[in-house]
Amino acid sequence: MELNGNGLRGPLDEMDLKILKLLSEDAKMSFGDIGERVHLTAPAVHARVKKMEKAGIIKNYTVNIDFEKVGLPVTAFVRIQTGKIKCSDAGKLVDKFSEIVECHAVAGEDDLILKTRTATPLELQNLLDKMRTEGISEKSNSIFVLQSHFERSRL
């Protein structure tokens, strides 16, 4: 990726990054409020946001959920060895499981690292059984989260 005229990587300038930071902190912030903070008009902010959406820089807008309050208090990271199935294929196959909230291909002994959210440890076991039965995983190792101090999904 080449540096743009402002010394940043990619098609973003410093103003775009300021806008992204504000949106990552509050996706519901109005273009007018953003404009006041970055010293642009609301239409100028809107145009920049639309350009970033079209370029795929902004993929979607989301909310931060308290998973305990919605009945999914068990968070675990699962290390997966896929065996004979290609890692990229396994990554696509696990997308159908709603319990899996993140999937990362990794180098080393394991092929994938999954972040899961379930109501109980037994639900995680059922998920692992399904993945093994469907040939997605040959071996897995689960690490249960005892307490989360923070999670970031912003710049």
DAPE-V839110 format. One record per residue. N is the residue number from 0. SS is DSSP state (~ for helix, > for strand, _ for the rest). PHI is phi in degrees with one decimal (999 if undefined). D_CENTER is the distance of its C-alpha to the mean C-alpha in whole Angstrom. Layout:
# DAPE-V839110
n: {N N}
ss: {SS SS}
phi: {PHI PHI}
d_center: {D_CENTER D_CENTER}
This chain:
# DAPE-V839110
n: {0 1 2 3 4 5 6 7 8 9 10 11 12 13 14 15 16 17 18 19 20 21 22 23 24 25 26 27 28 29 30 31 32 33 34 35 36 37 38 39 40 41 42 43 44 45 46 47 48 49 50 51 52 53 54 55 56 57 58 59 60 61 62 63 64 65 66 67 68 69 70 71 72 73 74 75 76 77 78 79 80 81 82 83 84 85 86 87 88 89 90 91 92 93 94 95 96 97 98 99 100 101 102 103 104 105 106 107 108 109 110 111 112 113 114 115 116 117 118 119 120 121 122 123 124 125 126 127 128 129 130 131 132 133 134 135 136 137 138 139 140 141 142 143 144 145 146 147 148 149 150 151 152 153 154}
ss: {_ _ > _ _ _ _ _ > _ _ _ _ ~ ~ ~ ~ ~ ~ ~ ~ ~ ~ ~ ~ _ _ _ _ _ ~ ~ ~ ~ ~ ~ ~ ~ _ _ _ ~ ~ ~ ~ ~ ~ ~ ~ ~ ~ ~ ~ ~ _ _ _ _ _ _ _ _ _ _ _ _ _ _ _ _ _ _ _ > > > > > > > > _ _ _ _ _ ~ ~ ~ ~ ~ ~ ~ ~ ~ ~ _ _ _ > > > > > > _ _ _ _ _ _ > > > > > > > _ _ ~ ~ ~ ~ ~ ~ ~ ~ ~ ~ ~ ~ ~ _ _ _ _ _ > > > > > > _ _ _ _ _ _ _ _ _ _ _}
phi: {999 -87.2 -80.0 -84.6 -62.0 -100.5 79.9 -99.7 -79.7 82.7 -83.7 -91.6 -109.7 -61.3 -66.4 -58.8 -64.3 -63.1 -64.4 -60.4 -60.9 -64.2 -65.5 -70.5 -82.8 -153.6 -66.9 -93.8 -62.0 -73.8 -61.5 -63.8 -65.7 -62.5 -56.7 -60.6 -73.9 -108.9 65.3 -130.6 -77.7 -58.0 -61.7 -67.3 -63.6 -56.5 -62.9 -66.5 -64.9 -60.3 -63.3 -70.0 -64.8 -62.4 -78.4 81.5 -72.7 -94.9 -86.0 -166.6 -116.7 -142.4 -123.3 -92.9 -107.6 -87.0 -67.6 -62.3 -71.3 -104.6 86.3 -126.9 -80.0 -95.5 -108.1 -143.5 -105.2 -120.5 -88.1 -120.1 -108.5 -83.1 73.9 -80.8 -77.8 -65.5 -57.2 -65.5 -68.5 -62.1 -59.5 -72.9 -69.1 -76.9 -60.5 -75.1 -91.0 -66.3 -68.0 -90.7 -100.7 -146.2 -142.1 -129.5 -78.1 -131.6 -95.3 119.4 -65.4 -99.4 -102.6 -133.3 -118.8 -112.3 -107.9 -121.1 -134.7 -137.5 -77.2 -143.2 -60.3 -62.6 -63.3 -64.3 -60.0 -61.9 -61.9 -62.4 -62.5 -60.8 -65.4 -69.4 -61.8 -82.6 78.1 -78.6 -124.7 -98.1 -147.4 -140.2 -141.4 -102.9 -121.7 -84.2 -83.2 -86.5 -156.2 -102.9 -82.3 -167.9 -134.8 -115.6 -137.9 -143.3 -73.3}
d_center: {22 25 25 26 29 28 27 23 21 20 22 21 23 23 24 20 19 20 19 16 16 18 15 12 15 16 15 18 20 23 24 27 26 24 27 29 26 26 30 29 30 28 29 28 25 24 25 23 20 21 21 18 17 19 18 15 13 12 10 11 11 10 12 12 13 16 15 19 20 19 20 17 18 18 15 15 14 16 17 18 21 22 25 27 24 22 19 17 19 18 14 15 17 15 13 15 15 14 14 11 8 6 9 10 13 15 19 22 23 20 18 15 13 11 10 12 13 17 20 22 22 25 22 20 23 23 20 21 24 23 21 24 27 25 25 21 22 25 24 21 21 20 19 19 18 21 19 16 18 15 11 10 7 10 13}
